[in-house]
């Protein structure tokens, strides 16, 4: 008998037995049926790719994985909501009324800063953009894949490079 056929049948049997319970628990956790179904598929994909060594612990393994996936999903939603709120606050501040002259000066400054940023190495530019977009040090660390304690140093070095470039330009900005 073909061994892959047996494994496929075994997986199908496990799926049919456990899917309704996994789906039900995820619906209770994420409060959205469509999302729960997507997450349940992810649970079973992980099972297919990396099953537990001991089949007797399958129920507990599935519960642990579905719980982790649901928490990760919730954390992702919270981070997205916080980022959206920060962006809305930033744009609310930007949309305050200013005179034509102030608007022109601000526009010229933005253009100069943008040009200076373009001259920086990619990571320096990204870390500064994230910081001034309202990201926390922890969020920046996650975005650029470094340990959180390094973010302060990276920000300081990037800001120093930006200041040096600004000081070297005629009619340079004071940063």
N, C-alpha and C positions, 0 to 999 in steps of 0.2 A: 504494500500500500504506500502511496506517495505521502511522505512525511509532511510536506507543506499543506496538503489537503487536510490532514488530521489537525494541524495547528490552526488552520483557517476555520474548521468546524468547531474546534474548542473555543476559539475567540468568539465566533458567532453565538455559541451557547452562553458564554459568559455575558456577552453584550445583551442578549435577549433577557437574561435573568436579572442583571443589575441595572440596566439603563433606566427603567421606570423609577427606581428608588433614587438613583443619582440625579435624575432630572427633577424629581419632586423636591429633593433637598436643596438643589440649586435655585429652584423657583422660590423657595422659602427664604433663601439667603439674599438673592439679588432682586427679588420682587418684580421680575420681568420674564415672561415666559420665553420670548424669542432669544433673549440673552442667555437664559438658563440652558436652552437647547444648544446654543453655540458653545457654551462652556462645557456642557456634558460631552459634546463631540471632542473637545480638547482633552477631557479626562480620559476618554477611551483611546484617543490617539496616543497619549502618554502610556497607557496600559499596553497598547499594541507594540510600541517602540521599546519599552523598558518595563516588562512585567516584573512583579515581585518574585524573588527566588523561591519562596514558599507559597504554593497556591492556597494553603489553608488560611493565610492572612489576607486574602484578596479583598474581603469586605472592608477590613480596617484600612488597607492600602488605598482603596478607592475613596473611602471617607476622608482620609488625610489629604489626598490629592485634590479632591473636589473642594475641600475647605480652603486649601492654599490657593487654588485657582480663583475661587470666589473672593477671597480677601485681596488677591492681587488685582482683580478686576475693580473692586471697590476703591482700592488705593489709587488706581489709575484714574478713575472718575473724579476722585477728590483732587488729585493733582491738576487735572484738566480744568476743573471748576475754579481752583485757586488761580491758575494762570489766566483764565479768561477774566476773572475779577480784577487781577492786577492790570491786564491790558485795558480793560474798560476804565479803571481809575486813571491810568496813564493818559488815555485819549480824552477823558473828561477834563483833565488838567490842561491838555494841549488845546482844547477847543474853547478856552476862555477868551473873551473878547480882548483884542489889542489893536492899537492904532496901526495905520498903514505903514508908518515908518518902523515901528516895532516888529511888525510882521516881516518886512523886508530884511531888517537886520537879522532876525531869527532865521530866516530862510538862507541868507548868505552864510551865517554861522553853521547851520546844518550842512550846507554844501561843503564848506571847508572841513568840517569834522568828518564828513563822509569820505572826502578825498584822503584825509590823513589816515583814517581807519583802513582804507583800501591799501595803503602802503605797508600796513602791519602784517606780520605772519598770520595765517588763518586762525590758529588757536588763540593768539592774543586778541584778534578782532572779535572772535566768537565770545570769549570770556567777558570782554567789555560790553558787548551787545546784550548778553544775558543779564549782566549785573544792572545795566541801565534800563532793562526791560522789566525790572522788578523781581528777578529771580533771587532766591535766597542762596547762601553759600552751598547748602546741601543740594539744592536743585541744580546749581551750576556744576557741582561735582558729579552729579549723576549724568548730566547732559554731555560733559566732556570726558567722562570715564576716568576721573582721578579721585584720590582720597580727599574727603572734605577739608582736612587741615591744609592741603596744598593750595586751595582756592585763593586764600588771602595773598599768598606770595605771587601767584600767577597774576592776580588783579593788579598788585603793586607794580610788578615788572611791566605789564602791558601798559598801565597808565604812565609809567616813566617813559617808555618808548614813545607813546603818543605825545607827551609833553615835549620831549626832545625834538620830535619831528615838527611840532607846532612852533617851537622857539626858533627853528631853523628856517622857517618860511617868512618871506617879506609880508608885512601886514598880518603876521601870525596871530592866532588866537591865544589868549591866555587861558590855559587849562589848569 
